[in-house]
Amino acid sequence: MKTLLKIIAGLVGLLVLVAACGFGYLMFAFPKVPPPPTVKFTASPEQLARGEYLTEHVVGCSTCHTQRDWTKFSGPAKRELLGAGGEPFNLGPAGMIWSKNITPAGIGTWTDGELLRAVTQGVSKDGTPLFPLMPYPHFGAMSEDDIHAVLAYVRSWKAIEGTAPPRTLSFPLNLIVRTIPGPNTYGTRPKPEDKVAYGKYLTQAALCSDCHTPIDDRGTPLPGMDFAGGQEFVETGYRSRSANITPDSNTGIGSWSEQQFIDKFKAFESTPPASLSETERKQNTVMPITAYAGMTREDLSSIYAYLRTLKPVTNRISKFPDAQ
């Protein structure tokens, strides 16, 4: 009996040792990214103009890193808090994340290289791995000059004091997140004349697939359902689901003309977001369409051209289940 107990104790001790070694390796070996590069963003008028366009109307830094006003249609960013962070993102059982302050009050001590590494490779100044809700895999594949332009524009924002609450990630996600960041490879921005390729570039930069592809309870995109809609959000206080934007004629945008697609966005370009009653808020959307409305018609046309090349997926969506 004593021999058996010694064997069991030895096995338990071995397991503890293996677990400790694995934990130590995970903590010290990851995230595996290179040191921050030595770069300096150019704040030329042309660079800032490109950065403003991308940030405000395509990549969404100003939307995610600013508290949104859900009493208004599409939850516009509160401009007086531009970049100050604090917008909550509920991951359900996986945890809770708040966007960080990216005004000079939050990242003023960061070098341009440290900021670039965070946005394209997913590691903070202090080495903390970022959860990929911050879409560094997408941004790291954009053209380097576009990312430089975005960050040069962000650097121009007014400093606003404030610190977001720390994130809470459940086990084992709090460990898995360390393995996600990695070196990036910049892409090339296609010429606008190549509408499909340029539309694909813009679609990826605007993160359309992240919201319009349904996921399972672990946050993994469902195979074969790219852009088919149905991902559920509760940020507005009520449930809403993303639309099917594949070219399926019955449940997607297959029956939409290019003009209809463009007009869907441009209808909100010069109209202040409407204030909503409590009943109307049940049909509010998390999609910042009032920000996307600032995209040029040419860019929206390119996105439409790319979406038309996707595989049609039949997936009928009940967009506002709480309004039924």
C-alpha positions as CSV (number, residue, x, y, z in Angstrom):
1,M,0.0,0.0,0.0
2,K,2.8,2.4,0.9
3,T,4.5,1.6,-2.3
4,L,1.3,2.4,-4.3
5,L,1.0,5.7,-2.5
6,K,4.6,6.6,-3.3
7,I,4.0,5.8,-6.9
8,I,0.8,7.9,-7.0
9,A,2.6,10.8,-5.2
10,G,5.5,10.5,-7.7
11,L,3.2,10.7,-10.7
12,V,1.3,13.6,-9.2
13,G,4.6,15.4,-8.6
14,L,5.7,14.6,-12.1
15,L,2.5,16.0,-13.6
16,V,2.9,19.2,-11.5
17,L,6.5,19.6,-12.7
18,V,5.5,19.1,-16.3
19,A,2.6,21.6,-15.9
20,A,4.9,24.1,-14.3
21,C,7.5,23.7,-17.0
22,G,4.8,24.1,-19.7
23,F,3.5,27.2,-18.0
24,G,6.9,28.7,-17.7
25,Y,7.7,28.0,-21.3
26,L,4.4,29.6,-22.4
27,M,5.1,32.7,-20.3
28,F,8.7,33.2,-21.3
29,A,8.7,32.0,-24.9
30,F,5.6,33.7,-26.1
31,P,4.5,35.9,-27.7
32,K,7.0,35.3,-30.4
33,V,7.5,38.6,-32.1
34,P,10.6,40.6,-33.1
35,P,11.6,43.8,-31.2
36,P,9.8,47.0,-32.2
37,P,11.2,48.4,-35.5
38,T,13.0,51.7,-35.7
39,V,10.5,53.8,-37.7
40,K,9.2,57.4,-37.7
41,F,5.8,58.2,-39.1
42,T,5.7,61.1,-41.6
43,A,3.0,63.6,-40.7
44,S,2.8,65.2,-44.2
45,P,-0.6,66.7,-45.2
46,E,-1.0,63.9,-47.7
47,Q,-0.2,61.2,-45.1
48,L,-2.5,62.7,-42.6
49,A,-5.4,63.0,-45.1
50,R,-5.0,59.4,-46.1
51,G,-4.8,58.3,-42.5
52,E,-7.9,60.3,-41.6
53,Y,-9.9,58.8,-44.4
54,L,-8.9,55.2,-43.5
55,T,-9.3,55.7,-39.7
56,E,-12.6,57.4,-39.8
57,H,-14.3,55.5,-42.6
58,V,-12.5,52.2,-43.2
59,V,-10.4,50.6,-40.5
60,G,-12.5,51.8,-37.5
61,C,-9.9,52.9,-34.9
62,S,-12.0,55.9,-34.0
63,T,-15.1,53.8,-33.6
64,C,-13.6,51.0,-31.5
65,H,-11.4,53.1,-29.3
66,T,-14.1,55.6,-28.5
67,Q,-17.2,55.1,-26.4
68,R,-20.3,54.9,-28.6
69,D,-23.7,56.5,-28.1
70,W,-26.2,53.7,-28.4
71,T,-29.2,56.1,-28.0
72,K,-28.5,57.1,-31.7
73,F,-28.6,55.1,-34.9
74,S,-25.5,52.9,-35.4
75,G,-23.9,54.0,-32.2
76,P,-21.8,56.9,-33.4
77,A,-18.5,57.6,-31.6
78,K,-18.7,60.3,-29.0
79,R,-16.4,62.8,-30.6
80,E,-15.5,64.6,-27.4
81,L,-14.0,61.3,-26.2
82,L,-12.2,60.5,-29.5
83,G,-9.7,57.7,-28.9
84,A,-10.0,57.7,-25.1
85,G,-11.1,54.0,-25.1
86,G,-13.4,52.5,-22.6
87,E,-15.9,50.9,-25.1
88,P,-16.8,47.5,-23.7
89,F,-16.8,44.3,-25.8
90,N,-18.6,41.3,-24.2
91,L,-17.1,38.0,-25.2
92,G,-19.7,36.0,-23.3
93,P,-18.2,33.1,-21.3
94,A,-14.7,34.0,-22.8
95,G,-14.5,37.2,-20.9
96,M,-14.7,41.0,-21.2
97,I,-12.5,43.5,-23.0
98,W,-12.5,47.3,-23.0
99,S,-10.8,49.3,-25.8
100,K,-7.6,51.1,-24.7
101,N,-6.9,54.8,-24.6
102,I,-4.9,55.6,-27.8
103,T,-4.8,59.4,-27.4
104,P,-1.4,60.9,-26.5
105,A,-2.5,60.5,-22.8
106,G,-2.5,56.7,-23.3
107,I,0.3,56.0,-25.8
108,G,2.3,59.3,-25.7
109,T,5.3,57.4,-24.3
110,W,5.2,54.8,-27.0
111,T,7.7,55.0,-29.8
112,D,6.3,54.8,-33.4
113,G,7.9,51.3,-33.6
114,E,6.1,50.1,-30.5
115,L,2.8,51.4,-31.8
116,L,3.4,49.8,-35.2
117,R,4.3,46.5,-33.6
118,A,1.1,46.5,-31.5
119,V,-1.2,47.3,-34.5
120,T,0.4,44.8,-36.9
121,Q,1.8,42.0,-34.7
122,G,-0.3,42.2,-31.5
123,V,2.1,43.0,-28.7
124,S,1.8,46.0,-26.4
125,K,4.7,48.2,-25.4
126,D,5.1,46.2,-22.2
127,G,5.1,42.8,-24.0
128,T,1.4,42.0,-23.2
129,P,-0.2,40.0,-26.0
130,L,-3.3,41.7,-27.5
131,F,-6.5,39.8,-27.9
132,P,-7.2,39.6,-31.7
133,L,-10.5,41.6,-31.2
134,M,-7.8,44.2,-31.9
135,P,-7.5,43.0,-35.5
136,Y,-3.8,43.0,-36.0
137,P,-3.8,40.0,-38.3
138,H,-5.8,42.2,-40.8
139,F,-3.8,45.4,-40.2
140,G,-0.5,43.5,-40.5
141,A,-1.5,42.4,-44.0
142,M,-2.3,46.0,-45.2
143,S,0.3,48.0,-47.1
144,E,2.9,49.5,-44.8
145,D,2.3,53.1,-46.0
146,D,-1.4,52.8,-45.3
147,I,-0.7,51.6,-41.7
148,H,1.8,54.4,-41.2
149,A,-0.8,56.9,-42.4
150,V,-3.4,55.6,-40.0
151,L,-1.0,55.8,-37.1
152,A,0.3,59.2,-38.0
153,Y,-3.3,60.5,-37.9
154,V,-4.0,58.8,-34.6
155,R,-0.9,60.5,-33.2
156,S,-2.6,63.9,-34.1
157,W,-5.5,63.4,-31.7
158,K,-6.1,65.5,-28.6
159,A,-4.9,63.9,-25.3
160,I,-7.7,62.8,-23.1
161,E,-6.9,61.3,-19.7
162,G,-8.5,58.0,-18.8
163,T,-7.6,54.4,-18.3
164,A,-9.8,51.5,-19.4
165,P,-10.6,48.6,-17.0
166,P,-8.3,45.6,-17.4
167,R,-9.5,42.8,-19.6
168,T,-10.8,39.5,-18.1
169,L,-10.2,36.4,-20.2
170,S,-11.3,33.0,-18.9
171,F,-9.1,29.9,-18.8
172,P,-7.6,28.6,-21.0
173,L,-8.1,31.6,-23.4
174,N,-5.9,33.8,-21.1
175,L,-3.0,31.5,-21.9
176,I,-3.9,30.7,-25.5
177,V,-3.9,34.5,-26.3
178,R,-0.1,34.5,-25.7
179,T,0.4,32.2,-28.7
180,I,-1.6,34.2,-31.3
181,P,0.7,37.3,-32.0
182,G,3.5,36.8,-34.5
183,P,5.5,38.5,-37.2
184,N,3.5,40.1,-40.0
185,T,4.0,40.4,-43.7
186,Y,2.7,43.6,-45.3
187,G,0.6,43.5,-48.4
188,T,0.5,45.7,-51.4
189,R,-2.4,48.1,-52.0
190,P,-3.8,47.2,-55.4
191,K,-4.5,49.9,-57.9
192,P,-8.1,51.2,-57.8
193,E,-8.5,50.3,-61.5
194,D,-8.4,46.6,-60.4
195,K,-11.7,46.8,-58.7
196,V,-12.0,43.3,-57.4
197,A,-8.5,43.2,-55.9
198,Y,-8.8,46.7,-54.5
199,G,-12.3,45.8,-53.1
200,K,-10.9,42.8,-51.4
201,Y,-8.1,44.9,-49.9
202,L,-10.7,47.4,-48.5
203,T,-13.0,44.6,-47.4
204,Q,-10.3,43.1,-45.3
205,A,-9.1,46.4,-44.0
206,A,-12.7,47.3,-42.9
207,L,-13.0,43.9,-41.1
208,C,-16.2,43.0,-42.9
209,S,-15.6,39.2,-42.5
210,D,-15.0,39.5,-38.7
211,C,-18.6,40.6,-38.1
212,H,-20.4,39.1,-41.1
213,T,-19.2,35.5,-40.6
214,P,-21.0,33.4,-38.0
215,I,-18.9,31.9,-35.2
216,D,-19.3,29.0,-32.8
217,D,-19.3,29.3,-29.0
218,R,-15.5,29.4,-29.0
219,G,-15.3,32.3,-31.4
220,T,-14.2,30.1,-34.3
221,P,-15.7,31.1,-37.8
222,L,-18.0,28.4,-39.1
223,P,-16.6,26.6,-42.1
224,G,-18.2,27.5,-45.4
225,M,-20.1,30.4,-44.0
226,D,-17.8,33.3,-44.9
227,F,-19.8,36.6,-45.0
228,A,-23.1,34.7,-44.6
229,G,-24.1,36.7,-41.5
230,G,-25.8,35.7,-38.3
231,Q,-23.1,36.7,-35.8
232,E,-24.9,38.0,-32.7
233,F,-24.1,41.2,-30.8
234,V,-25.5,42.7,-27.6
235,E,-23.5,45.9,-27.4
236,T,-26.6,48.0,-28.0
237,G,-28.4,46.5,-25.0
238,Y,-30.5,44.3,-27.4
239,R,-29.6,41.4,-29.6
240,S,-28.8,42.1,-33.2
241,R,-27.3,39.9,-35.9
242,S,-25.1,40.7,-38.9
243,A,-26.5,40.5,-42.4
244,N,-25.7,38.0,-45.1
245,I,-23.6,39.9,-47.6
246,T,-22.8,37.0,-49.9
247,P,-24.3,37.2,-53.4
248,D,-27.1,34.8,-52.6
249,S,-30.2,36.1,-54.4
250,N,-32.8,35.2,-51.7
251,T,-31.0,35.8,-48.4
252,G,-28.0,37.9,-49.3
253,I,-27.2,40.8,-51.6
254,G,-27.4,38.9,-54.8
255,S,-30.4,40.9,-56.0
256,W,-28.8,44.3,-55.2
257,S,-27.5,46.5,-57.9
258,E,-24.3,48.3,-57.4
259,Q,-26.2,51.6,-57.1
260,Q,-28.4,50.1,-54.3
261,F,-25.4,48.9,-52.4
262,I,-23.7,52.3,-52.6
263,D,-26.9,54.2,-51.7
264,K,-27.3,52.0,-48.6
265,F,-24.2,53.7,-47.2
266,K,-24.4,57.1,-48.7
267,A,-27.9,57.7,-47.4
268,F,-26.3,58.4,-44.0
269,E,-23.4,60.5,-45.3
270,S,-24.6,64.0,-44.5
271,T,-27.4,63.2,-42.0
272,P,-26.7,63.3,-38.3
273,P,-27.4,60.0,-36.7
274,A,-31.0,59.9,-35.5
275,S,-31.9,59.7,-31.8
276,L,-33.8,56.5,-31.1
277,S,-36.7,55.8,-28.8
278,E,-36.4,52.7,-26.5
279,T,-38.6,50.7,-29.0
280,E,-36.4,51.8,-31.9
281,R,-33.3,50.8,-30.1
282,K,-34.4,47.2,-30.3
283,Q,-33.6,47.6,-34.1
284,N,-30.3,49.5,-33.7
285,T,-27.2,48.1,-35.4
286,V,-23.6,47.8,-34.1
287,M,-22.4,48.3,-37.7
288,P,-21.0,51.8,-37.8
289,I,-22.6,52.5,-41.1
290,T,-22.7,56.2,-40.5
291,A,-18.9,56.1,-40.4
292,Y,-18.6,53.8,-43.4
293,A,-20.9,56.3,-45.3
294,G,-17.8,58.5,-45.6
295,M,-16.2,56.1,-48.0
296,T,-16.0,57.3,-51.5
297,R,-18.4,55.9,-54.1
298,E,-15.5,54.5,-55.9
299,D,-14.3,52.5,-52.9
300,L,-17.8,51.3,-52.1
301,S,-18.1,50.2,-55.7
302,S,-14.9,48.2,-55.4
303,I,-16.2,46.5,-52.2
304,Y,-19.4,45.6,-54.0
305,A,-17.4,44.2,-57.0
306,Y,-15.4,42.0,-54.6
307,L,-18.4,40.8,-52.6
308,R,-20.0,39.7,-55.9
309,T,-17.2,37.2,-56.4
310,L,-17.9,35.4,-53.1
311,K,-19.6,32.0,-52.9
312,P,-23.4,32.6,-52.5
313,V,-24.5,31.1,-49.1
314,T,-28.2,30.7,-48.3
315,N,-28.6,31.9,-44.8
316,R,-31.8,33.8,-43.8
317,I,-31.1,36.1,-40.9
318,S,-33.5,37.4,-38.2
319,K,-31.6,40.6,-37.6
320,F,-33.4,41.9,-34.6
321,P,-34.8,39.0,-32.5
322,D,-35.7,41.3,-29.5
323,A,-38.0,43.4,-31.7
324,Q,-40.2,40.5,-32.7
